[in-house]
C-alpha cells in the first residue's frame, strides 16, 4: 500500500497533467465547438469548471481524479484537434 507521502507525490505529479488536458479540451471546444460564439464560450468555460468542481468536491482525491481522467485525459480530443482543420480560425 502506498503511504501518505506517495499519495501526495502522485497528486502533485498528476494534477498539472490534468490541468493541461483540461486547458487543451477547453481550447478544442472554443475553436472546434459550435459555430455560435456564446455556446462555444459557455462550453469552453463550463467543461473545465465542472471538472475542477469534481476535483474539489469529490473526496477522496483519488476518486475525483479517476472521475475526471476519462474526460480530461482522453487522447481523443487531442488527436481530433491535431488531425482536423479548425472550423474557426483566429487568423481571419
JOSUL-V583803 format. One record per pair of residues at least 24 apart in sequence whose C-alpha atoms are under 10 Angstrom apart, sorted by the first residue. I is the first residue (numbers start at 1). J is the second residue. D is the distance in Angstrom with one decimal. If there is no record, write none. Layout:
i: [I:I]
j: [J:J]
d: [D:D]
This chain:
i: [7:7:10:11:11:11:14:14:15:15:17:17:17:18:18:18:18:18:18:18:18:19:19:19:19:19:20:20:21:21:21:21:21:21:21:21:21:22:22:22:22:22:22:22:22:22:22:23:23:23:24:24:24:24:24:24:25:25:25:25:25:25:25:25:25:26:26:27:27:28:28:28:28:28:28:29:29:30:31:31:31:31:31:31:31:32:32:32:32:32:32:32:32:33:33:33:34:34:35:35:47:47:48]
j: [61:62:62:61:62:65:65:69:55:65:69:72:73:51:52:65:68:69:71:72:73:48:51:52:72:73:72:73:48:69:71:72:73:74:75:77:78:47:48:49:51:52:68:69:71:72:73:47:48:72:48:72:73:77:78:81:71:72:73:74:75:76:77:78:81:72:77:77:81:77:78:80:81:82:86:77:81:88:81:85:86:87:88:89:90:80:81:84:85:86:87:88:89:86:87:88:87:88:87:88:71:72:72]
d: [9.4:8.6:9.3:8.0:8.0:8.7:8.5:9.9:9.5:8.2:9.8:9.2:8.1:9.6:9.6:8.3:8.1:7.2:9.7:6.3:6.4:8.6:9.7:8.8:8.2:9.4:8.6:9.0:9.4:9.1:8.9:5.3:5.7:8.3:9.0:9.1:8.4:8.0:5.7:9.2:8.0:8.9:9.4:9.6:8.4:5.2:7.8:9.7:7.3:8.8:9.8:8.5:9.7:8.0:7.2:9.0:8.7:6.9:9.1:9.5:10.0:9.8:6.3:7.4:9.0:9.6:9.8:10.0:9.3:7.1:8.0:8.8:6.4:9.7:8.9:9.1:9.5:8.9:9.2:10.0:6.4:7.1:5.8:7.2:8.3:9.6:7.8:9.1:8.6:5.5:5.8:6.7:9.1:9.2:8.3:8.9:9.2:9.6:8.1:7.9:9.3:9.3:8.4]
